[in-house]
Amino acid sequence: MLIQFILKSKASSGVVTIAPNATISEAAKLLGEHKIGTVVVSSDGETAEGILSERDIVRELARTGPSCLSDCAKDYMTRKLVTCTSQSNVEEVLQQMTEGRFRHMPVVEEGKLIGLVSLGDVVKAQLAEVAMEKDALEGMIMGH
């Protein structure tokens, strides 16, 4: 199964982004408003420069206290992004996320951000594929 099928099945195809100079407080508010765990950091809303998660924010709060809330998103974002394309294989993406211990992956085509998949999205797609295979095998066994 390809990532493009996950993107098509998602309710919203847009990716929530935040400017690199936005504050951590603004990022936390954005995460809460959209009920998401990660925001892509982007100057233009099209190019992924980094990614900032609730975990990044919580870790910095624990380390330095509430003063970090006025710092910039670019100060705490993950800069070395692991991305995929719409033609990436779901199994390979799942393996990359598991090995890298991260839960969100930007989907990039020709340098432009076209989506974001979560570990939950990938697992859901894998489970749906397994269920379809199971049903097909049961149908073959039963002669349907």
C-alpha positions as semicolon CSV with decimal commas, in nm:
position;residue;x (nm);y (nm);z (nm)
1;M;0,000;0,000;0,000
2;L;0,122;0,350;-0,081
3;I;0,115;0,667;0,131
4;Q;-0,110;0,834;-0,129
5;F;-0,398;0,610;-0,013
6;I;-0,356;0,731;0,346
7;L;-0,356;1,094;0,231
8;K;-0,675;1,038;0,032
9;S;-0,848;0,880;0,331
10;K;-0,763;1,159;0,575
11;A;-1,039;1,407;0,657
12;S;-0,817;1,707;0,583
13;S;-0,540;1,717;0,329
14;G;-0,391;2,039;0,465
15;V;-0,089;2,047;0,691
16;V;-0,079;2,275;0,992
17;T;0,238;2,485;0,980
18;I;0,392;2,754;1,196
19;A;0,656;3,015;1,119
20;P;1,007;2,953;1,255
21;N;0,995;3,275;1,458
22;A;0,660;3,194;1,621
23;T;0,687;3,139;1,995
24;I;0,665;2,805;2,168
25;S;0,354;2,940;2,340
26;E;0,195;3,006;2,000
27;A;0,295;2,658;1,885
28;A;0,139;2,499;2,194
29;K;-0,182;2,695;2,136
30;L;-0,192;2,584;1,771
31;L;-0,142;2,219;1,871
32;G;-0,424;2,247;2,123
33;E;-0,664;2,424;1,886
34;H;-0,618;2,162;1,615
35;K;-0,593;1,868;1,859
36;I;-0,271;1,751;1,697
37;G;0,064;1,637;1,832
38;T;0,299;1,794;1,578
39;V;0,329;2,108;1,371
40;V;0,553;2,152;1,068
41;V;0,779;2,457;1,089
42;S;0,773;2,648;0,760
43;S;0,843;3,005;0,653
44;D;0,618;2,983;0,348
45;G;0,367;2,711;0,442
46;E;0,498;2,494;0,157
47;T;0,854;2,397;0,249
48;A;0,920;2,189;0,560
49;E;1,211;2,340;0,752
50;G;1,154;2,143;1,069
51;I;0,899;1,974;1,288
52;L;0,795;2,057;1,645
53;S;0,605;1,813;1,863
54;E;0,431;1,834;2,196
55;R;0,710;1,611;2,328
56;D;0,970;1,867;2,221
57;I;0,781;2,136;2,410
58;V;0,729;1,927;2,723
59;R;1,095;1,824;2,734
60;E;1,207;2,186;2,713
61;L;0,955;2,293;2,976
62;A;1,094;2,025;3,207
63;R;1,452;2,131;3,135
64;T;1,427;2,510;3,152
65;G;1,082;2,594;3,288
66;P;0,814;2,826;3,152
67;S;1,066;3,080;3,022
68;C;1,101;2,865;2,707
69;L;0,745;2,957;2,607
70;S;0,871;3,289;2,470
71;D;1,148;3,123;2,266
72;C;1,107;3,056;1,893
73;A;0,983;2,733;1,736
74;K;1,305;2,715;1,532
75;D;1,502;2,687;1,859
76;Y;1,345;2,351;1,951
77;M;1,232;2,203;1,620
78;T;1,384;1,889;1,476
79;R;1,581;2,013;1,178
80;K;1,691;1,682;1,029
81;L;1,360;1,570;0,882
82;V;1,281;1,223;0,762
83;T;1,024;1,257;0,487
84;C;0,842;1,035;0,241
85;T;0,654;1,085;-0,085
86;S;0,303;0,988;-0,187
87;Q;0,457;0,687;-0,364
88;S;0,637;0,561;-0,053
89;N;0,542;0,217;0,072
90;V;0,345;0,217;0,399
91;E;0,550;-0,072;0,540
92;E;0,875;0,114;0,479
93;V;0,738;0,432;0,639
94;L;0,623;0,230;0,942
95;Q;0,970;0,080;0,973
96;Q;1,138;0,423;0,950
97;M;0,907;0,568;1,215
98;T;0,961;0,272;1,447
99;E;1,339;0,271;1,408
100;G;1,363;0,650;1,434
101;R;1,121;0,661;1,729
102;F;0,906;0,940;1,586
103;R;0,532;0,957;1,528
104;H;0,488;1,198;1,236
105;M;0,638;1,214;0,888
106;P;0,598;1,497;0,637
107;V;0,502;1,391;0,285
108;V;0,702;1,595;0,034
109;E;0,682;1,606;-0,345
110;E;0,930;1,813;-0,547
111;G;1,033;2,003;-0,235
112;K;0,674;2,096;-0,144
113;L;0,488;1,976;0,164
114;I;0,175;1,790;0,051
115;G;0,074;1,607;0,368
116;L;0,166;1,464;0,704
117;V;0,114;1,106;0,815
118;S;0,110;0,988;1,172
119;L;0,207;0,655;1,316
120;G;-0,164;0,604;1,385
121;D;-0,250;0,668;1,019
122;V;0,008;0,412;0,907
123;V;-0,099;0,147;1,158
124;K;-0,466;0,198;1,066
125;A;-0,382;0,148;0,697
126;Q;-0,183;-0,166;0,776
127;L;-0,469;-0,309;0,982
128;A;-0,719;-0,236;0,705
129;E;-0,496;-0,411;0,453
130;V;-0,458;-0,717;0,679
131;A;-0,836;-0,730;0,730
132;M;-0,894;-0,722;0,353
133;E;-0,641;-1,001;0,299
134;K;-0,806;-1,206;0,575
135;D;-1,150;-1,163;0,418
136;A;-1,014;-1,258;0,074
137;L;-0,846;-1,570;0,212
138;E;-1,159;-1,674;0,402
139;G;-1,362;-1,624;0,085
140;M;-1,123;-1,844;-0,112
141;I;-1,129;-2,114;0,155
142;M;-1,510;-2,110;0,174
143;G;-1,535;-2,111;-0,207
144;H;-1,692;-1,766;-0,244
